[in-house]
Amino acid sequence: MADIRFQSLEDGEVADIWYALGGAAARHPDHFKSLMDAAFSELLDRRGQGLNPWLEARFRPFRLADSKEDAEANLEQGPDVSDAPR
């Protein structure tokens, strides 16, 4: 059964909500995970077996950019070597 919260939204808009909530849900699972899961469930109901390839094609450019930004942020912060064995 479709979730009424997503009724007036196109598939792409629901996918954007799901993707945007991913980072927030990782940081604050108690608050955002249920909405992220609901958005994913809605997408699965709408797209079925074709969902994963569709999401991959839709978000590949974002994921590559996000991964690059994450890698650069990790390099700037540097590893915590204070507890590293010598």
N, C-alpha and C positions, 0 to 999 in steps of 0.2 A: 504494500500500500504506500502510495506516495506521501512524502512528508509535506504538510501544508506550508511549512516555512519556505519551501523552495518552489512552490507551485507556479509563481509568475516569472521565474528565472529560466533562462536558456541553459542548456547543458554546459556551455563554455563558462557561463557565469558561476554555476555551481562548482565547476572544476576549479575556477580561480579562487573561490572561497575556501575550498578544501586545501589547495596548495598553500595559500596564504596562512591558513591556520596551522599548517604543519610545523613551522618553527615555534609558534606560540605554544602548541600542544606539547612539543618536546621540552620546552622550558617550564610550562605550567600545566601538567597533565590533569590536575584536579579541576581546572577551570575550562580548558578548551578542548580536551579530548572527546568529550561526548558530542559536541557540535561538529568536530572534524569527522568523527565516525558516522554521524547522521548524514553529512554531506557526501561521504564516500558511499554509504548505503544507497542514497538517492541516485548517485551516478551509476552504481552497479545495477539498480533496478531499471534505469533508462537505457544503458548501453550494453548490459549483459557481457558476453564473452569478448566483445570488441573493446571493452573499456581500457585494458592495460596498454594495448598498442596506441590507442587514441590519446591517452594521458602521456605516454612516452613522447609521441610526436608533438603534442601541445607544449610540454614543459621542458623539452630537451635544451632549448637555448637558455632558459632561466637556470636550470640545474648547472649547466656549464659555467655560467657567470657566477652563480652562488658558490659553486665549488672553488672557483678561482679566488673570490673574495674571502672565503673561509681560509683557504691556504695562505693567502697574504696576511690575514689577521693572525694566524698561528705563527707565521714567521716573525711578525713584528713583536708578538708577545714573547716569543722564544720559549724553549722548553724549560721546565723547572728542574734544574740540575742540583738543587741544594741537597736533595736526598739520594742522588745517584751514587752508586758504588764507585770506588776509585781503584 
